[in-house]
Amino acid sequence: MSQGLHEDPRTDHELIASLNHSDERAFDVLYYRYRDWVARLAHRFTGNADDALDVMQDTFIYLAGKFPGFELRCAMTSFLYPVVRNLSIAARRRTGRFTDHEAALMELTAHPAPSEAQTRADLVAAMAALSGLHREVLLMRFVDDMSLQEIAEALDVPLGTVKSRLHHAIEALRNDPRAQEFFRP
């Protein structure tokens, strides 16, 4: 990859405008800017590295098909999130693989020392006890590092709904004895 792609100062919206005017280099910049994020998200949804790479490829094929004429009306991650999620669901159906989100839950903790293994297992269990909607918002916020507005746009729900789900998820974890270790000052 050329060094210039990482250093391109254009915003996503500027890159989209360039792409709408047939600047193929702009697509390369977007690809390198978001490929790792898309791959991690796809792996979280599919639970399989090969499927995640297929989803990543399909995601960018989908994006490329939007041009010319595409108008980005939100953050790029908000646009890409439902695409990756839907393509991942389709990939899981095709391959018959399903994930229990354990890989994504493991991302919430750093590589633990052996003495931390039980704490990590407790967190995984506490996260698994959350509803799917609460767990998804929590992961989007703290694993994917999406803003509340980006989450609302990606899920196509009101901002207040995102705030409520996140609040309830955090409260559930705070009140779960298995996760209380993470809430101590």
Secondary structure as GFF3:
##gff-version 3
##sequence-region A 1 185
A	DSSP	alpha_helix	3	7	.	.	.	ID=ss1
A	DSSP	alpha_helix	12	20	.	.	.	ID=ss2
A	DSSP	alpha_helix	24	46	.	.	.	ID=ss3
A	DSSP	alpha_helix	49	64	.	.	.	ID=ss4
A	DSSP	alpha_helix	76	95	.	.	.	ID=ss5
A	DSSP	alpha_helix	102	106	.	.	.	ID=ss6
A	DSSP	three_ten_helix	114	116	.	.	.	ID=ss7
A	DSSP	alpha_helix	117	128	.	.	.	ID=ss8
A	DSSP	alpha_helix	132	142	.	.	.	ID=ss9
A	DSSP	alpha_helix	148	155	.	.	.	ID=ss10
A	DSSP	alpha_helix	159	175	.	.	.	ID=ss11
A	DSSP	three_ten_helix	180	183	.	.	.	ID=ss12
###
